[in-house]
Amino acid sequence: MGLTRRQQAVLEFIERHIRENGYPPTLREIGSEVGISSTSVVNYNLNVLQKKGLLVRAQETSRGLRLATPKAMPATALGGMTYLVPLAGFIAAGEPLRLPETDFSLTDDEAITLSRDIFPPEPGLFALKVKGHSMVDALINDGDIVILRRQSQAENGDTVAAWLIEEGETTLKRFYRESEGCVRLQPANPNVASILVHPANLEIKGRVVAVIRQV
């Protein structure tokens, strides 16, 4: 990869800052961490990392940094202690939400970094950003990121990404089979009503296996 010690330190700090805070650092924060007083020198090193395919930058924002996609970033770039999970869009925790991202297709456009010692990597993981407050009693809040295992089946009590086929909408709820043959999608908030749906109108896109809290 041919990184200098300083560039490696910059990359590791960005990865750590995103993992611990949920958003990237500013140029001044990077400079303060790695001992660079000039933001133009920080900017130069970020441009090098971008050219090497390790960062993606949005120049118009102060925190316009994100790690490159799983295909672009080798595991050794961050010491092998972290790995990347595709961020596949949004999921509604409230009223079902119609969004263009709700097919949960995995693209190369965006990813989040997970630490192996917090959650070990496994096939079929993807991430969704939560919109809404219906799962607050399950400690899933608006703005949090949920990590899901891609699967089409669920057991009672599983928290799932549920796709309502006829409505073209998606929601994050707990899954329960009812004796009447329908499925109850149960919120974890007493102020939000449950949803009853026929199994033929429901697809399970994944089960929640971890939550990343945004503070």
N, C-alpha and C positions, 0 to 999 in steps of 0.2 A: 504493500500500500504506500510505502515511502513517506510516512509522516514524520515530521520533526517532533522532538519531545514536547515542545510548546503546543503544536497542533494536536497531539494526542491528549494533552491536558485539557485543551479547549473542548475537544469532542467529549471527553469523559465527564467534564463539568456540565455540559449541556444535557447529556444523557441523565446524569444524576439529578439535576435541577428539575427536569421534566418528570422524572420518576417520583421525586419527593413532593413536588408542588403542583403537578398537573399542567404546567405551562412552561415555556422556555424562558431563559434569562435574557436581560437586555445586554447591549454591548458593554455598557459600563460595569454591569455585574460580572460579565465574563472577564473583563480586564482586571477588575479588583481581585478575582479569584486566582488568576494565573500570573499576576504581577506585570500586567501591561498597562501603562498609564495613558497611552494614546488610543482613542477609539478607532482611528484610522488604521492602526496596526492590528487591532482586533478584527476590523473589517477585512483587512488583507488576508488574515489567517482563515476567516470564515469563507472567503471567496476560494481559497485553496481547497478547503474541505468540500465546498460545493462542486468544484471542478473534478474532484476525485470521486464524486458520487456518494458522499457520506452525509451531506446535508441538503435540504431544500430550503430556499430563502424567499421570503416575500419582502422586498426592499421597502415597501411603503409603510410598514408597521414596525414599532420598536422591538416587538418580540416575535418578529416574523421568521422564526426558525423552527424546523422540525427535522427529526432524524429521517434518513432516507428509508426507502421501502425494504422489505425483507429480501427481495431479489438483488437490490443494489448493495446492501451492507453485509459484508461477511461477518460471521460470528466473532472472529478474532479482532475486529475493529474495536470492540468494547471489552476485550479481555475474556470473552466467553461467559461472563457472569450474567448477561442479560440477553434477551431475545425480543423479537418484534412480532406483534400480533396485528393483523389488518383491522383498521377502524372502518366498519362497513356502513356507517350512517347513524341515524337517530332511532330511538325507540320511545314510544309514548308510555308514560306512567301516569295515567289519568284517563280521559276520554281517548278512545282509539284515534290514532293520528294518521292522516294520509300524507305521505311524503314520497318524493321520487326515490329516496334511498331504501324504501321498505322491502325491496326484494333481497336486501342484505347481500348483494353481490360483492365479492371480494376483489378489489382492484389494487393496482400498484400505487395509488395516489396518496394514501395516508396510512399511517401505522402508529401504534403506541409501543412503548418499551416496558417490558416486565422483567423483574428480577427472578432468576431461577430459584433463589432461596425463599422467595415469597410464594411463588406458584410455579411448579415445574412445567416445562413445555410439553405439549402433547398434540397430536394431529387434530385438525378441525376446530381450533380455537379462533374466535373472532371477537371484536369489541363493538359495542354500541354506546352512544351517549344518550343519557336519560333526559327526557323532557316531561316534567310533571311531578306530582306529589302523592300519587296513589300508593306508593310502596314505602312510605316513610317509616312505618312501624317495622319494616324488614330492614331498616337502616340503608335504604336506597333512596337518595334524595335527587331533586332536580339538579342537573349538571354533572352528576356522577357518571362514571363509565363502568359498564358491566362487561365482564368477560364471560362469553358463552362457549359451550361445546356444541358444535353443530350436530343436531340429531332431530329426528322426526317423531320420536315417541317420548312420552313423559309419564311419570308416576305421580300419584296423588301427593300434593304438597310441593312439587317441584316449581320453582320460579322459571317461567319460560317466556320466550319471545313468540307470541301467538299472532298468526296472520289470519284475519277474517276475510275469506276469499271473496264473497259476494260484495262486501263493502269496500274491498281494496284497502283495508286499514290494518294497522298493527298496534299491539299493546303488550306491555310487560305486566304479567299477572301470575299468581299461583294457580296451578292446574288441579282441578278435582273432577272426577267422573261422578255423575249423579245417577241415582237409581232409575230415574225416568229415561235414561239413555242419552241425556245431553251432557255437555261439559260446562262446568262453572269456572269462569275465570275470576279469581278472587283477589281484590286489592288488599293491601295491608294498611288501610286507612279507614277508620269508621265513617268518615264523611263521604266516601266514594262508594257507589253501588257496584255490586258484582255484575258480571255479564254472563248470561246463559246462551249457549251456542250449540247448534247441532254439529256433531263430529264431521259431517260431510262439508260443513262450511268453515272448517278449521284446519290450519296447517301449523305444526310446531316447527319453528325454525331453529331453535336451540334452547339449551338449558343453562341458566346462570350458574357459574362455578366460582366466580370471584367478583368483588366490587372494589373499584378504585374511587375513594372519596375525594371530592373537590372541596377545598377549604379556602 
